[in-house]
Amino acid sequence: MTNVVDRFIKYIKIDTQSDEASESCPSSKKQWDLANLLVEELKSIGLVDANIDEKGYIMATLPSNLDKEVPKIGFIAHYDTSPDMSGTDVKPRFIENYDGSEIVLNKENDVILSPKDFPELNKYIGQTLITTDGTTLLGADDKAGIAEIITAVDYLCKNPQIKHGTIKVGFTPDEEIGRGADFFNVEKFGADFGYTMDGGEIGELEYENFNAAMAKLTFQGRNVHPGYAKDKMVSAMHMAMEFNSLLPVNERPEFTASYEGFYHLIGFQGAVEESTIQYIIRDHDRQKFEQKKVFIQKAVDFMNKKYDGRVKIELKDQYFNMREKIEEVMHIIDTAVEAMELVGVKPKVMPIRGGTDGARLSFMGLPCPNIFAGGHNFHGKYEFVPVNSMEKAVEVILKIVELNANK
């Protein structure tokens, strides 16, 4: 059987970087290269109904071999990689029996993966790590998840004596640009609940995520020759900076952790005549989230009163905290916790300081918490994944299937 590492290496060498400027789905044509390969691989291991739709969504089924009805479980991952860092020509490095020292990823560019900067490396002394070569991301987010799911399902196909219920497999495009669930057909998928294999380090189990909104503000200035500007010029850039100063400094990402929410300034385009700024607004608590949106609107109202209506805001919800949906079916969390413990993994139930496809899918009718895929430092050249973490993720999937079959 092809092991999880072999699959992972094969997948990361295919560039699937998504493109947030594109309106197509998938957002980049190159995502089809891996998508089509995955469909053929699923068919080759025995999932004969594997298919891909016109939007790049892959679904497949491993039928139950039980003589009783048990819930249908879905395992989901995304095959695109982040637009923040190149995924072209990924050259993975293997660090065997890691000794706790600095890892020189790229000597020429002085790129060093150091436990001083990334102390989590100390957890993996003695293990084999897969790293980048310091010039691209690695792609463990979320090609590790894909490799883990296919490896687990392949094992079940090759060992029909292992009893299991119906297993649904789903792979999506464009998760990294927030569109991974846009065209996911929950009814067609047909699972009673699912798990996204898209978390970070070994043991992570997440069923709480941010409530999320996007705010885009446009400031209309008035440009006049600076030599004659007194009492006439209105600088849109100064208005934008003044607006930003109205938001609480201690509610920025760099000053928050755990369940604390934030306003994050992610874009600024400025000129005297017109400037735009963009924020993402996040909070785990729905009431606090709504209060943040009210606060930013009040800041807009204040600025409009001061500057005669020169500020416009577009405020749009993006996704919500899946906890309110998962709490109705907490047995799926209990099963994942038990599975981890039985394979020797210490569960780390924690909130996601972000969002996943699972959050949106949960509100679309498919309760879908998030399980570790094993990687660290996603979206950049310092990304790495321990081999043992991927292997344990496969074991967790198989144990969840076993526990579900015995219900």
C-alpha positions as CSV (number, residue, x, y, z in Angstrom):
1,M,0.0,0.0,0.0
2,T,1.2,3.4,-0.9
3,N,1.9,5.1,2.4
4,V,0.8,8.6,3.5
5,V,4.2,10.2,3.0
6,D,4.5,9.0,-0.6
7,R,1.1,10.4,-1.4
8,F,1.8,13.6,0.3
9,I,5.0,14.2,-1.6
10,K,3.2,13.4,-4.9
11,Y,0.5,15.9,-4.2
12,I,2.7,18.8,-3.0
13,K,4.7,18.7,-6.2
14,I,1.6,19.8,-8.1
15,D,1.0,23.5,-7.8
16,T,-2.6,24.3,-6.7
17,Q,-2.3,27.9,-5.5
18,S,-5.7,29.6,-5.5
19,D,-6.3,33.1,-6.8
20,E,-8.4,35.5,-4.9
21,A,-8.6,37.9,-7.8
22,S,-10.3,35.3,-10.0
23,E,-14.0,34.8,-10.1
24,S,-13.9,31.3,-11.6
25,C,-14.2,28.1,-9.6
26,P,-11.7,26.7,-9.1
27,S,-10.1,30.1,-9.0
28,S,-7.0,28.8,-10.8
29,K,-6.8,26.3,-13.7
30,K,-3.8,24.5,-12.2
31,Q,-6.0,23.2,-9.4
32,W,-7.6,20.9,-12.0
33,D,-4.3,19.1,-12.4
34,L,-4.4,17.7,-8.9
35,A,-8.2,17.4,-8.8
36,N,-8.3,15.1,-11.8
37,L,-5.4,13.0,-10.4
38,L,-7.3,12.6,-7.1
39,V,-10.4,11.3,-8.8
40,E,-8.5,8.7,-10.7
41,E,-6.6,7.7,-7.6
42,L,-9.9,7.3,-5.6
43,K,-11.2,5.1,-8.4
44,S,-8.0,3.0,-8.5
45,I,-8.2,2.1,-4.8
46,G,-11.8,1.0,-5.2
47,L,-14.1,4.0,-4.8
48,V,-15.7,3.4,-8.2
49,D,-18.2,6.3,-7.9
50,A,-15.5,8.9,-7.5
51,N,-16.5,12.0,-9.5
52,I,-15.7,15.7,-10.0
53,D,-18.3,18.3,-10.9
54,E,-17.9,21.4,-13.1
55,K,-16.8,23.5,-10.1
56,G,-14.0,21.1,-9.1
57,Y,-15.7,19.4,-6.1
58,I,-14.7,15.8,-5.7
59,M,-16.9,13.2,-4.0
60,A,-16.6,9.5,-3.5
61,T,-18.1,6.7,-1.5
62,L,-16.8,3.6,0.3
63,P,-20.0,1.5,0.8
64,S,-20.8,0.0,4.2
65,N,-19.9,-3.7,4.7
66,L,-22.1,-3.9,7.8
67,D,-25.4,-5.8,8.2
68,K,-26.8,-2.9,10.3
69,E,-27.4,0.8,9.8
70,V,-24.8,3.2,11.4
71,P,-24.3,6.9,10.6
72,K,-22.6,7.8,7.4
73,I,-19.3,9.6,8.1
74,G,-17.7,12.2,5.7
75,F,-14.0,13.1,5.7
76,I,-13.2,16.3,3.9
77,A,-10.0,18.3,2.9
78,H,-9.1,21.0,0.4
79,Y,-6.6,20.7,-2.4
80,D,-5.8,24.3,-3.0
81,T,-2.9,26.1,-1.3
82,S,-2.5,29.6,0.0
83,P,-2.2,32.6,-2.4
84,D,0.2,34.2,0.1
85,M,3.2,32.1,-0.9
86,S,4.3,30.3,-4.1
87,G,3.4,26.6,-4.4
88,T,5.4,26.2,-7.6
89,D,8.3,23.8,-7.7
90,V,8.0,22.6,-4.1
91,K,11.2,20.8,-3.1
92,P,10.5,19.0,0.2
93,R,13.4,18.1,2.6
94,F,13.5,15.3,5.0
95,I,15.1,15.9,8.4
96,E,15.5,12.5,9.9
97,N,15.9,11.9,13.6
98,Y,15.6,15.7,14.3
99,D,18.1,16.6,17.1
100,G,16.6,19.9,18.2
101,S,19.1,22.2,16.4
102,E,18.5,24.9,13.8
103,I,17.5,23.7,10.4
104,V,19.1,25.6,7.5
105,L,16.3,25.6,4.9
106,N,18.1,27.8,2.5
107,K,21.7,28.9,3.0
108,E,21.8,31.3,0.1
109,N,18.8,33.3,1.4
110,D,19.6,32.7,5.1
111,V,16.3,31.0,5.8
112,I,16.6,29.1,9.1
113,L,13.9,27.1,10.9
114,S,15.0,27.6,14.5
115,P,13.5,26.3,17.7
116,K,14.2,29.8,19.1
117,D,11.6,31.2,16.8
118,F,9.5,28.1,16.6
119,P,9.7,26.4,19.9
120,E,7.1,23.7,18.9
121,L,10.0,22.0,17.1
122,N,11.2,20.7,20.4
123,K,8.1,18.5,20.5
124,Y,9.5,16.5,17.6
125,I,13.0,15.7,18.6
126,G,13.9,12.2,17.4
127,Q,11.2,12.3,14.7
128,T,11.4,12.8,10.9
129,L,10.3,16.2,9.7
130,I,9.3,17.2,6.2
131,T,10.2,20.9,5.5
132,T,10.4,23.3,2.6
133,D,13.7,24.3,0.9
134,G,13.1,27.9,2.1
135,T,11.7,29.2,-1.2
136,T,8.0,28.0,-1.3
137,L,5.4,26.8,1.1
138,L,5.1,23.1,1.7
139,G,1.4,22.4,1.1
140,A,0.6,20.4,4.2
141,D,-2.4,22.7,4.4
142,D,-4.2,20.7,3.2
143,K,-2.5,18.1,1.1
144,A,-1.5,16.3,4.3
145,G,-5.2,16.0,5.0
146,I,-5.9,14.6,1.6
147,A,-3.1,12.1,1.8
148,E,-4.3,11.0,5.2
149,I,-7.9,10.4,4.1
150,I,-7.0,8.5,0.9
151,T,-4.5,6.4,2.8
152,A,-7.1,5.4,5.4
153,V,-9.7,4.6,2.8
154,D,-7.2,2.6,0.8
155,Y,-6.4,0.6,3.9
156,L,-10.1,-0.2,4.4
157,C,-10.5,-1.2,0.7
158,K,-7.5,-3.6,1.0
159,N,-8.7,-5.1,4.3
160,P,-12.4,-5.9,3.7
161,Q,-12.5,-7.9,7.0
162,I,-12.5,-4.5,8.8
163,K,-16.1,-3.6,9.4
164,H,-17.2,-0.1,8.6
165,G,-20.2,1.9,7.8
166,T,-20.6,4.1,4.7
167,I,-17.6,6.5,4.3
168,K,-18.0,9.6,2.2
169,V,-14.9,11.4,0.9
170,G,-15.0,15.1,-0.2
171,F,-12.2,17.3,-1.6
172,T,-12.8,21.0,-2.3
173,P,-11.1,23.8,-4.2
174,D,-10.5,27.4,-3.0
175,E,-10.7,27.0,0.7
176,E,-7.7,29.3,1.2
177,I,-9.7,32.2,-0.3
178,G,-12.8,31.5,1.7
179,R,-14.8,29.8,-1.0
180,G,-14.3,26.1,-0.2
181,A,-17.9,25.5,0.7
182,D,-19.5,27.8,-1.8
183,F,-20.7,25.0,-4.1
184,F,-20.5,22.0,-1.8
185,N,-23.6,19.9,-2.3
186,V,-24.4,18.6,1.1
187,E,-27.4,16.6,0.0
188,K,-25.4,14.9,-2.8
189,F,-22.6,14.2,-0.3
190,G,-25.0,12.3,1.8
191,A,-23.1,12.1,5.1
192,D,-24.8,12.4,8.5
193,F,-21.8,14.3,9.9
194,G,-18.2,14.8,8.8
195,Y,-14.7,15.8,9.8
196,T,-12.4,18.2,8.0
197,M,-8.8,16.9,8.2
198,D,-7.5,20.5,8.1
199,G,-6.1,21.3,11.6
200,G,-2.6,22.0,12.8
201,E,-0.4,20.0,15.2
202,I,-1.1,16.5,16.3
203,G,-4.0,16.2,18.7
204,E,-5.9,19.3,17.7
205,L,-9.7,18.9,17.6
206,E,-11.7,22.0,17.0
207,Y,-15.4,22.7,17.0
208,E,-15.4,26.4,17.8
209,N,-14.3,29.0,15.3
210,F,-14.6,32.7,14.8
211,N,-17.7,34.5,13.7
212,A,-16.4,36.5,10.8
213,A,-17.2,39.6,8.8
214,M,-15.5,41.8,6.3
215,A,-15.7,45.6,6.3
216,K,-14.6,47.8,3.4
217,L,-14.6,51.6,3.9
218,T,-14.3,54.2,1.3
219,F,-13.3,57.8,2.2
220,Q,-14.1,60.5,-0.3
221,G,-11.7,63.4,-0.1
222,R,-11.3,66.7,-2.0
223,N,-8.0,67.4,-3.7
224,V,-6.8,70.9,-4.1
225,H,-3.3,72.2,-5.0
226,P,-1.4,72.2,-1.7
227,G,-0.3,75.7,-2.1
228,Y,-4.0,76.8,-2.0
229,A,-5.4,74.1,0.1
230,K,-6.3,76.0,3.3
231,D,-9.9,75.4,4.3
232,K,-10.5,73.6,1.1
233,M,-8.5,70.3,0.9
234,V,-10.0,67.2,2.6
235,S,-7.5,64.3,2.6
236,A,-9.1,60.9,2.3
237,M,-5.9,59.4,3.6
238,H,-6.0,61.4,6.8
239,M,-9.6,60.5,7.2
240,A,-8.8,56.8,6.9
241,M,-6.0,57.0,9.4
242,E,-8.3,58.9,11.8
243,F,-10.9,56.2,11.4
244,N,-8.4,53.5,12.2
245,S,-7.4,55.4,15.4
246,L,-11.0,55.1,16.6
247,L,-10.8,51.3,16.9
248,P,-9.4,49.8,20.1
249,V,-5.7,49.2,19.8
250,N,-5.8,46.2,22.2
251,E,-8.3,44.5,19.9
252,R,-5.8,43.9,17.1
253,P,-4.6,40.3,16.3
254,E,-1.2,40.9,17.6
255,F,-2.6,41.7,21.1
256,T,-5.2,38.9,21.3
257,A,-5.3,35.1,21.9
258,S,-7.6,32.2,22.7
259,Y,-11.3,33.4,22.6
260,E,-10.4,37.1,22.2
261,G,-11.7,38.7,19.0
262,F,-10.2,41.5,17.0
263,Y,-10.4,44.1,14.2
264,H,-7.7,43.4,11.7
265,L,-6.6,46.0,9.1
266,I,-5.8,44.0,6.0
267,G,-5.6,46.6,3.3
268,F,-5.0,50.3,2.7
269,Q,-5.1,52.1,-0.7
270,G,-4.7,55.8,-0.4
271,A,-4.7,59.1,-2.2
272,V,-5.9,62.5,-1.2
273,E,-9.0,62.3,-3.4
274,E,-10.1,58.8,-2.4
275,S,-8.9,56.1,0.0
276,T,-10.1,52.6,0.9
277,I,-9.4,50.4,3.9
278,Q,-10.4,46.9,4.6
279,Y,-10.9,45.0,7.9
280,I,-11.8,41.5,8.9
281,I,-13.8,41.4,12.2
282,R,-13.6,38.3,14.3
283,D,-15.0,37.0,17.6
284,H,-16.0,33.6,19.0
285,D,-18.8,35.0,21.0
286,R,-21.8,35.9,18.8
287,Q,-22.9,38.7,21.0
288,K,-19.4,40.3,21.1
289,F,-19.2,39.8,17.4
290,E,-22.4,41.7,16.8
291,Q,-21.2,44.4,19.2
292,K,-18.0,44.8,17.1
293,K,-20.0,45.4,14.0
294,V,-22.2,48.0,15.8
295,F,-19.0,49.7,17.1
296,I,-17.5,50.0,13.6
297,Q,-20.8,51.4,12.3
298,K,-20.9,54.0,15.1
299,A,-17.3,55.0,14.1
300,V,-18.5,55.5,10.6
301,D,-21.5,57.6,11.8
302,F,-19.1,59.7,13.8
303,M,-16.8,60.3,10.8
304,N,-19.8,61.1,8.6
305,K,-21.1,63.7,11.0
306,K,-17.6,65.3,11.2
307,Y,-16.9,65.1,7.5
308,D,-20.3,65.7,5.9
309,G,-21.0,62.1,4.8
310,R,-17.7,61.4,3.1
311,V,-17.4,57.8,4.4
312,K,-19.2,54.7,3.0
313,I,-19.0,51.2,4.5
314,E,-19.7,47.8,3.0
315,L,-20.2,45.3,5.9
316,K,-20.7,41.6,5.1
317,D,-20.9,38.5,7.3
318,Q,-18.6,35.7,6.1
319,Y,-19.2,32.7,8.4
320,F,-20.3,31.9,12.0
321,N,-19.1,29.8,14.9
322,M,-19.9,26.2,14.2
323,R,-20.2,25.5,18.0
324,E,-23.9,26.2,18.0
325,K,-24.4,23.4,15.4
326,I,-21.9,21.0,16.9
327,E,-23.4,21.2,20.4
328,E,-26.5,19.5,19.0
329,V,-24.4,16.4,18.1
330,M,-21.6,16.4,20.7
331,H,-21.3,12.6,20.3
332,I,-19.1,13.3,17.2
333,I,-16.6,15.2,19.3
334,D,-16.7,12.4,21.9
335,T,-16.0,9.8,19.2
336,A,-13.0,11.8,17.9
337,V,-11.6,12.3,21.4
338,E,-12.0,8.5,22.2
339,A,-10.3,7.7,18.8
340,M,-7.3,9.8,19.6
341,E,-6.9,8.4,23.0
342,L,-7.1,4.8,21.8
343,V,-4.3,5.4,19.2
344,G,-2.1,7.2,21.7
345,V,-2.7,10.8,20.8
346,K,-3.5,13.3,23.5
347,P,-6.6,15.3,22.4
348,K,-6.2,19.1,22.4
349,V,-9.8,20.5,22.2
350,M,-9.3,24.1,21.3
351,P,-11.0,27.0,19.4
352,I,-9.9,27.9,15.9
353,R,-8.6,31.4,15.6
354,G,-9.9,31.4,12.1
355,G,-12.4,29.5,10.0
356,T,-12.7,26.3,8.1
357,D,-14.9,24.8,5.4
358,G,-16.4,22.8,8.3
359,A,-17.8,26.0,9.9
360,R,-19.9,26.8,6.8
361,L,-20.8,23.2,6.2
362,S,-22.1,22.9,9.7
363,F,-24.6,25.7,8.9
364,M,-25.4,24.0,5.6
365,G,-26.6,20.9,7.4
366,L,-23.4,18.9,7.7
367,P,-22.0,19.1,11.3
368,C,-18.2,19.1,10.6
369,P,-15.6,19.7,13.3
370,N,-11.9,19.9,12.4
371,I,-9.2,17.3,13.2
372,F,-5.4,17.8,13.0
373,A,-3.6,17.1,9.7
374,G,-0.2,17.6,11.5
375,G,1.5,20.6,10.0
376,H,2.9,23.8,11.4
377,N,3.6,27.3,10.1
378,F,1.2,27.0,7.2
379,H,1.3,29.4,4.2
380,G,5.0,30.2,4.3
381,K,8.5,29.0,3.8
382,Y,8.8,27.8,7.5
383,E,6.1,25.2,7.1
384,F,6.9,21.7,8.2
385,V,5.0,18.5,9.1
386,P,6.3,15.6,11.2
387,V,5.8,12.2,9.5
388,N,4.5,10.7,12.7
389,S,1.7,13.2,12.9
390,M,0.4,12.3,9.5
391,E,0.6,8.6,10.3
392,K,-1.3,9.2,13.5
393,A,-3.9,11.1,11.6
394,V,-4.5,8.1,9.5
395,E,-4.9,5.9,12.6
396,V,-7.4,8.4,14.1
397,I,-9.5,8.2,10.9
398,L,-9.5,4.4,11.0
399,K,-10.4,4.4,14.7
400,I,-13.3,6.8,14.2
401,V,-14.6,4.5,11.5
402,E,-14.2,1.5,13.9
403,L,-16.0,3.2,16.8
404,N,-18.8,4.2,14.5
405,A,-19.2,0.7,13.2
406,N,-19.6,-0.7,16.7
407,K,-22.4,1.6,17.7
